[in-house]
Amino acid sequence: MADRPRVWVSQPLFDDIVGRLHEHFEVDATGKVTVWSSPQIAAKLRGCEGAVVTLNERVGAHEIADATSLRAIANVGVGYNNLDVAALGARRIVATNTPDVLTETTADMAFALLMAASRRVTEGERWLREGQWTQWAFDSLLGNDIHGSTLGILGMGRIGQGVAMRGAQGFRMRVLYHNRSRLPDGIESNCRARYVDFATLLAESDHLVLVLPYSPATHHVIDAAALARMKPTATLINIGRGGLVDEDALADALSGGRLFSAGLDVFEGEPVVNPKLLAVRNVVLTPHVGSATRATRRAMATLAVDNLIAALGHGPDAGSPPTPITAIKTAKR
Ligand code: 8YV
């Protein structure tokens, strides 16, 4: 049907889930993982009413300038710093994300990194594979305890709360957090977490987990000065966005013995990783896989597709996408 609205799906998701879009739209779906330049994104969006995008695709004023029929962007992911929400809002383009469905999986990943970095799991594996394990030694690869230590959380949204609960209940950790605003008492006691100021969080955490959204206001929130306030025995975990951390300063602190270890799932220039970090022994590096379980990625793709269908006025939630970022109403066709 020639008059069906066109939508673009920027990366391969799951065929059966993307297939649901065919019921309502002409679908321009990408068959293989693709790096899209800004002009290519603009060209793809031109003539589309909607798109499903990932963190790889920056969608801002420039990319939507010629997309005069664009009405909705469904982001696959809870973080949406790839979208210029103000530019979309000015054009009354609905933007949605995928909160909640990835909370527990991403909180699990924070602990995977925390445990690996504190107990030197990947470092030990490298050492073993390199054939360096010639004799068991009482004092080799000594790490730090997780149980009973102080867990600090910077950014106490849904994922931060999931990390707090794992720490408090699973590892009997003392949990401190800092956030833009203090949480209501009920949530604090549920997570067994205590609100502290930023300086106290830095000074007292044995394990500091970054889970806050990235924006110009949070750029390099962990810089050389912040690192200098942390315990030299501490471990830093970043599952938020790479731009939260000054990576050069982190690499210097790690190699200079001013920070015990780090676990990073996100990087400022990803997929390119700062060579100074690659050269450091005491850092665990993973390729942005915080939400990467089959079940969670399916749930994210499903929610993004539900959002797009609803935002474009179809399906059971027509006109009311389940998880909008902006409060802008869907224009009726
Ligand atoms: C996603 C993430 O995999 O949700 C987020 O913010 O960083 C990841 O869980 C990514 O956004 C996919 O676009």
Residues whose N, C-alpha, C, O or C-beta is under 5 A from the ligand:
A	BS01	8YV	T54 L55 V76 G77 V78 G79 G290 S291
